[in-house]
């Protein structure tokens, strides 16, 4: 039986953003040679080195760590080595990591990355030098470099601290001052435009590093959320990194916000959450995206065969079961609207509030389980309740759209969570594959059993000349649910009659 072998290709590049002009500048220049501030450290990674890249859909930034033997380094062939990487690499220097299990699929050659996918672009955050002596008296020295992707711009580097701006006039800073700091008008904005405020801040910051001689990428946008309005009201309570505001205003779990690394560059993604509802059709489950106001909802699906699986850990339970659903919006209730307006929109038999007759979250079996979420966004049609001659007209408009918006949100929440008792969550460790990304669906084929799950975390671990594995964290797995539909014993149906 033929066994296919793989020869993964990788490349790690460090770009100098910290340009020192002190007494060691000559040594830095010697190390750089003609590289122009670009350190290709790929030739220095070998047996004993590791590369790990981690991304999560629900964390503000991804992370990386790689180890390099501690030895004299030069960026160009023939140049005089000056120091090890420990003495040349600093926090805030740039990092680019490329990796492909089958580089021939991307036109990659020995001398260049070609079209090899980018696992991560980011910044060095710490550099460690580890030195030990083994029991034979042999030294072992390594340089460990750790850092984050471009999500660090929002989660760490760009922040608001009120004492920093010395805002005067009130004992507490107000929203007008908050928007003034960011150079924006104090008006409600379509939610995509609101996120662009922070994207512009990040790119302005990156542009300053580039203008000073550093190497940075511009963060692109991939926005598909078209419904919802964000108001600056209530933002004065927030201090610190701007990601807290971005996350709060994105109205998770209805929308997803994360930074990915694409071939064109780092990208801020903002899209409606592509969760599915499932219904049995014969002996299989059929999934459909849960609609949201007619917005385009899509996510990539990748197939995974049992032969590529190293390990599976899956669990399910009643911890997230819910059959009572409520959505609040303190901003709207305290500002534009009264909570009475919401109560008037509810009916005694409204199944978007109390889900009585669905088997997978039945109150008779699981008891009363409340799921309550506070949101920040308001309907796109909402215009607030201004004073003046048009006040009554505006109020009538709001009274029409606001209850419908809240009911649509409750409907989505109910449809997304009513099957939590049968959904699985867990991890899959699989053969390393750079195509796995957060926000994708994984369709697993295991003999006669075919099920899918939603990937929310990905960790790539590559050890040159040894192994390449990918660890997938998933939610909303349908493995158990699919097993219940099979006629034959699922234990005999999930294998196959041959070596894997």
N, C-alpha and C positions, 0 to 999 in steps of 0.2 A: 504494500500500500504506500503510494507516494506521500511524503510529508512536505508541505510547503514551508519554506523558511522565509524570514523577513530580514531586511537590513535597514532599519530605521535611520534616517538622517536628521540631524539637529543642528541648530546654530544658536549661540547666545552672543549678543552684542551689547556692550556697555557704551553709552554715549556720555561724554563729560559735560555736565551742567555746572559743576563747581570748578571754576577756573581760577586757580590760585596765582597770585603775583608775588609771593613771598620768596624766602630763600630756597625753597625746594622747587621753584618753577623750572629751573634748568633740568632737574631730574624728571619732572613731568614731561617736559618737551622731549627729552631723550627717549622716554618710554613711548611717547606718541609717534615719534618719527614723522612720517608723511601721512599718518592716518587721519589727521584733521579732527582729533578728539574722539575717534571711534575705536573702541577696543573690541576686536573679535577674539573672544576667549575660547572659542570652540576647540582649537588644537590642544588646549590645556586641560580639557575634561576627558578623562579616560576611566580606566578600571579603578573603582573606589569612589568615583564621583556619582552624584545623584542630582536629578532635577525634579522638582515637584511644583505643580501649578494647581491652585485651588480656586474655584469660582462657586458662588452661591447666589441664587435668585433673590434671596431675602436678606442679604448682607450688602452694605454699601460699597464694599470694595473687595476684589479678589486679592490673592496673595501668592507669593512664590518663594522658594528657597532652593538654592543650589550650592553644591560644594565643589571646590577646586583645590587641587594640591598646592600647597604653599611653596612656590618656587619663583625664581626671578622671571619677570615678565617683560616682553616687548611687543608693541602693537604691530610692528612691521618687520618682515624677515630681513635679517642682516643688521638690524639696529642693536645698539648696546643695551642689554637689560639693565634696568635701573633699580627696581624694587619688586616685591611680590604684589599681587593684587590687593593685599591688605593695606599696603601703603599708597595705593593709587586710586582705589575706589572709595567714594564718599557718599554719605546720605544725600539724596536728591539727584544723584546721577541717574541717567535714564537706562532702562533695560528693555531689550527686545528678545523674546524667546520664540524660536521656530522649531517645529517638530512634525515629522510625518513618518508613519509606520511604513507606507509604501510610497516613497518619494517619486517613483517613476510615474505615478498618477498625476503629478503636478509639474513635470518637466524640470525637476531639480537635478543639478549636477554636482560634481565634487567641489566646484569653486564658488558656487553662489546658491542662495536660497531659492531662486527662481520663483515659482508660484506656491511654494510650500506654505501651508496655513500658519498663521500667527497664533500661538497659544496665548501670549500675553505681551502687552506693552505697559511699562510702568516705571516706577521709581525705586531706587535703593532706599531702604529705611534703616538698615543696620548691617554692619560688617563685623564678623567675629573671626578671630584667629585661634584655632584649637591646636595645642601641642601636647603630645603624650609620648611616653616610652613604653613599648610592649615588654613582655616578660623575657624576650631575648635581647633586650637592650637596643632594639631598633627604634629610631624616632619615627613618629607619624605626625605630620603637620598638614592642616587643612585650613582653608579660608571658606567661611560660610557666609553667603550673601542672602539677605532676606529683604522683602519689600512688598509693595502693593501695586495694583494696576491703576489706571487713570481715575477710577472711582475715588481714589484718595483726594482728588481735587475737591470733591464735594464733602467727603467724610472727614477730612483732616485739615487740609490746607486753607480753604476758604471758610472763614468763620466771622461771626458778628459778636462783638462784646461791647456792651453799651458804654462802659467806662472808657473804652478805646476812642469812641467818637465824641465823648463829652457832651452828650445831648442835654440841653438845658431847658428849663421852663416848667417841667413837670417832675414830680418825685419819681414817676415811672415813665419810661420812654413810650411814645405813642406810635401808632401805625404810620402816621404821616412822616415822622422822622425815619422810621424803618425804610419806607420806600424812597425817601430822599437820599439815604445812604447808598441805595442801589441805583439811583438815577432813574426811577420809574414813577409814573403818575399813580396817585392813590385812586385807582379805579378797578372794577372787576374786569377780569380778562378771561378769554377762552383758556381752558386748562393747558393746552399745548403752548400758547404764548406765555403763560405764567412760568412754565418750565424753561422756556428759552431765556428768561432773565438770568437764571443760574448757569445755563450753558454759556451765555455770553461772558459772564464773570470768569468762568473757568478758562475760556479761550483767550480772554484778555490777559489773564495771569500767565498762561503758557506762552503767549506772544512776547511778553516781557523777558522770559527766560531765553527765548530764541533770539531776541534782539540783542541780548548781552553776549551772544556767542555760544549758547547752549543748543542742545538738540531736543526738540519737543514735537509732538504731533498735535494737530488740531482735533478736538473732539467733534465728531459728526453727530447728526441726529437721525433717529428713525422713529418718528412719531406717527401713530395711527389712531390715537384717542381724539375723537372729534366732538364728543358730547361732554358737557360739564363746564362750569365757570368757577374760577377761583377768585375770592375776594381777599384783599390784604387785611381785612378786619381780624383782630385777634392775634396777629403775628408778633405783637410786642412782648409776649410772654416768652419768646424763644431767644435763647442765646447759644452761642457755640457754632459748630460746623453747620453749614446750610443744608446738609443732607437731612437733618431732622425735619426741617420745614418742607423740603421736597417730598419726603416720604409721607408726611402727614397730609399734605395737599394732594397727593396722588390718589387718595381714596382706595387704598388697598383694603380688601382683596379684589375689588372690582377692576382695578388696573394694576399693571406691573411696571416697575421702574428699575432698570439696572444698566450697568455699563458692560459692554461686550467688546471683544477685540476682533475686528474684521480685517480683511486683507487691505482695505482702503485706509484703515486707521481705527483708533478707539471710537466707540459709538455709544451714545446715550439712547437707550431704548425706552419707549413709553407706549404701551399698547393695552387694549382691553384684555383682561385675563382669558386665555383660551381653554377654560375648563369645559369638560363635557358632561352631559347626562347620558346614561346608558339604559337601554331597554332590551330584554331578551327577545330574540327573534329565532325561533326554533331552538337549536342547541348552541347558539352563540350570542354574544352581546354586541349590540350596535350602538355606537356612540355618536352624539351630535353636539356641536358647540352650543353653549348656552348663549342665546342672543342678548345683545345689549344695544337697544335703541337703533338698530339697523347698522351699527358699525361693522367694519370688516374685521373678522376674527379668524385667525389662522395660526398654525404652529407646525413646524416640520416634524415628520415622523420618520424615525430610523428603525430598521429591522435588526433584531438580535437573535441569533440562533444559539441553541443550547451548547453547541460546540465551542462558542466563544466565551462562555460563562465560567469564571473561576469559582465564585461563591455567590450565594443568595441568602439574604436575611430579610424576612418579611414578617410583619406583625399587624394585627388589627385589634380593635377593642371598642369600648363604648365611651371612651373619654371625650370624643368630639361629637357625640350624638346630640342632635337638637331637633325640637319640634315646635318651639315657640321662637319667632323671629321678630326682632324689633330693630329699627334703624332710626337713630337720632341725628340731629344736626344742631349742636348747641349754638353755633354761629348764627344760623338762620332763626332759631327760636328766640334768641336774645336780641338779635338785630332787626332783621327785616320782618320776621313773622312771629306769630304766637303759636305756642304748642297746641292751642285749641284748634288751629287750622288743620293740624295733622290728625288730631283726634276725630274731627268731623269727617275726615276722609275714610275712616275705618268703618267697616260693617261688622255686625255681630258674627256673621258666618264667613268672614274673610279668611280664606285658607292660606294667605300669604303671611298671616300673623300666627295662627294656630293651625298646624298641619296635623289633622286628626286621623285621617284614614289611610295613610301610607304605611305599608308594612315594615319598612326598614328603619322607621323612627317612631313607631306607634307609641303614643302616650300610655296605652294599656300595658305595654311590655316594659318600656324604658322609663316611664314616669314623665313628669313635666321637665323638659330640658330647655333652658333659655339660651339663645344666642343673640347678644345685643352689640351693635356696632355704632360708633359715632363717626359721622362723615364731615367733610369740610366743603365739598363742592355743592353747587346749586344747579338747577336746570339751565340749559343754554338759553331758554327763552325768558328766564327770570330777569327782571329789571329792577328789583328792589322795591321799596315803597317810599318814594320821594315825597316831599311836601310840595304844595303848590296846586295850581289848577288841575293838573293831571293825576293827582294823587289817587282819586277813586278809580280812574281807568287802570292805573298801574296795579292797584290792589286786586281788581277783578282778574287781570291777566295772571297775576301770581296765584290767585286762588284756583285758577284752572290748571296751571302747569305743576305746581308744587305737589299736590297730592298724587298726581299721576307719576311723577318722578320717584317719590318715595315708595309707591307701590311697585314700580318696576324694579327698584333696587331690592325690595323685599322678595320679590318673585325670583330674582337671580340668586339671592342668598339661599332661599329655600331649595331651589332646584340644585344648587351646587353642593348643599350640605345634607340633604335628606338621606343620602346613601352612605354616610360616614361609617356606619356600623359594619358595612361589608367591604369598604375600601381598605387596601393595605398600604402600609408605608414601610420603608426600609432601605436597604442598600444592595447594589449589585456590583460585584467586582468582575470586570470583564477584560478580555484581551485589549491591550492599549489601542485606542483609536482616537485620533485628533478630531474626528468629526463630532464627537459627543460634546454638546453644549447645554447649558441650562436653558430652560424654556422650551425644550423639545419633548416629544412623545417617544417612548421606547416600546416597540411592539415585539414581544418575546414569543418565539416559537419553540415549544418544548414538547416534541412528539405531537400528539393530537391536541394538546392544550396550547391555545394562543391567547395571550392576554397583553394588556398594555398598561403603562404607567406614565406619570408626568415627572420629568427630571427637574429637580430644583437645586441640585448640587453636583459638581463634577470635580474630581481630583485626578490629575494625570501625574503618574510617577514613572520616571524613566531612569534606568541605571545603564549607562553605556556598556555594551558587550554582555549584559546580563538579562534584563527584563524590561518590559514596558507594559504597565497595567493601568486601567482606568477604573476609578471607583465612582459609581453613580448613586446619589441619594434620590429617592423617589417618593412621591405621594400618589394617592388616588389610583393605586394598583387594583386591577380587576381580576387577579389570579384566583382568589377564593371564590368570587362571584361566578367566574367562568366554570370552576370545578363543579359547582352545584347544578350546572345545566347539562353535564355529561351523563349519558346513559350508563356507560361502562364505568368500572372502578377507575377513578382518576389516577390512582397510584400506578396503575399499569399503563395508563395512556400518556403519561408525561415523559416517558423515556423513548429510546429508539434502538432498533436491533442492529447495532454495529458499533465499532469503536468510535468514540467521539472525535 
